[in-house]
Amino acid sequence: MKISHLGIYLLFIFLQVSACKKVNTTIPDVVPDSTKPVISLIDPTNNKVILLGTSLALELDLSDNKELKSYKVEIHKSLKNVDTSDWTYVNTWTIAPGKTIFKVKHSEILIPFTFTSKNVTTGNYEMVVTCTDTSGNEATTNIIIVLN
């Protein structure tokens, strides 16, 4: 009798184990995105003269292998390691989700005549364009524009 109870118990265990489906417990390899976005600055070109009191035409093409997040434009007096009170410009635009290619073409950046009750200093200004993707990778390009 003991053998038959043991046999039934072992048969029950065998049936339970064989009925279980094998679960795939391997974790797929996730390769982090380390590719920087690409910036193609079309306008303005290096050393382009921009008149005070006019809008700067900005045209650029942005692309990324996964997804773009934002782009930023900074303009400041082109003096290395010198703090200046001249006019500066900084603005960041968010790119709609899901975009891997984005074309920018606008004239939203106004170059003023005056800044804090002083005339804007003419001369060389550095324009820096930074593009960020959703993984946090950044690409930067810069040119000189001449305010006149």
C-alpha positions in Angstrom: 0.0 0.0 0.0 2.8 2.4 0.8 4.3 1.8 -2.6 1.0 2.6 -4.4 0.6 5.8 -2.5 4.2 6.7 -3.2 3.7 5.8 -6.8 0.6 7.9 -7.2 2.4 10.8 -5.4 5.4 10.5 -7.8 3.1 10.3 -10.8 1.2 13.4 -9.6 4.5 15.3 -9.2 5.7 14.2 -12.6 2.5 15.3 -14.3 2.7 18.7 -12.5 6.3 19.3 -13.6 5.8 18.1 -17.2 2.6 20.3 -17.5 4.5 23.5 -16.7 5.7 25.5 -19.6 9.2 26.6 -19.7 9.5 30.4 -19.2 12.2 32.2 -21.1 14.1 34.1 -18.4 16.8 35.5 -20.6 17.0 39.3 -20.7 17.5 40.7 -24.2 20.6 42.7 -24.8 19.8 46.4 -24.8 22.4 48.4 -26.6 22.5 52.0 -25.3 22.2 54.8 -27.9 25.5 56.7 -28.0 25.1 58.2 -31.4 25.0 62.0 -31.4 22.5 63.8 -33.6 23.6 65.5 -36.8 23.3 69.2 -37.4 23.4 70.7 -40.9 23.5 74.5 -40.5 22.3 76.1 -43.8 21.6 79.7 -42.8 23.2 81.8 -41.5 26.6 81.0 -43.0 29.9 81.7 -41.3 30.8 85.4 -41.2 27.3 86.4 -42.5 26.5 90.1 -41.8 23.3 90.6 -39.9 21.9 94.2 -39.6 20.9 95.5 -36.2 17.1 95.7 -35.9 16.4 92.8 -38.3 15.5 89.2 -37.8 18.1 86.4 -38.2 16.9 83.8 -40.7 17.6 80.4 -39.2 17.6 77.3 -41.4 19.0 73.9 -40.3 18.4 70.2 -40.8 18.6 68.0 -37.7 18.6 64.2 -37.7 19.2 61.3 -35.3 19.4 57.5 -35.5 16.7 57.1 -32.7 14.7 60.2 -31.8 15.3 64.0 -31.6 14.3 65.9 -28.5 15.3 69.6 -28.8 17.6 72.2 -30.2 19.0 75.3 -28.7 20.5 78.5 -30.2 22.9 80.7 -28.3 24.4 84.0 -29.6 27.0 85.9 -27.7 29.8 88.4 -28.3 32.8 86.5 -29.6 35.3 87.3 -26.9 37.1 84.3 -25.5 37.1 84.2 -21.7 35.8 87.8 -21.4 32.6 88.6 -19.5 30.7 91.2 -21.5 27.4 93.0 -20.9 26.6 93.0 -24.6 23.4 91.5 -26.0 23.1 87.7 -25.8 20.4 85.3 -27.0 19.5 81.9 -25.7 16.4 79.9 -26.7 15.5 76.2 -26.7 12.8 74.6 -28.9 11.3 71.2 -28.2 10.8 68.8 -31.1 7.6 66.7 -31.3 8.0 63.1 -30.2 8.9 60.4 -32.7 10.9 62.6 -35.1 14.3 61.4 -36.4 14.5 64.2 -39.0 13.5 67.8 -38.4 13.8 70.8 -40.6 14.1 74.2 -39.0 13.3 77.4 -41.0 12.2 80.5 -39.2 13.0 84.1 -38.4 12.1 84.3 -34.7 15.5 85.7 -33.6 15.4 89.5 -33.5 18.7 91.3 -33.4 18.0 94.5 -31.5 19.4 98.0 -31.9 19.6 98.5 -28.1 20.1 96.3 -25.1 19.6 97.5 -21.5 19.5 101.2 -22.7 22.8 100.8 -24.6 23.4 100.4 -28.3 24.2 96.8 -29.2 27.9 96.5 -29.9 28.6 95.7 -33.6 31.2 93.1 -34.5 31.7 89.3 -34.3 29.2 87.2 -32.3 29.4 83.5 -31.9 26.3 81.5 -32.7 26.1 78.0 -31.2 23.5 75.5 -32.2 23.1 72.4 -29.9 20.8 69.5 -30.7 19.9 66.8 -28.1 18.3 63.4 -28.7 16.0 61.5 -26.3 19.0 59.5 -25.0 20.8 62.7 -23.9 23.4 62.7 -26.7 24.3 66.2 -27.8 25.8 67.6 -31.0 27.0 71.2 -31.3 28.1 73.4 -34.2 29.2 77.0 -34.1 29.8 79.9 -36.5 30.6 83.6 -36.3 28.0 86.1 -37.4 28.8 89.7 -37.8 26.3 92.3 -36.3 26.5 95.6 -38.2 
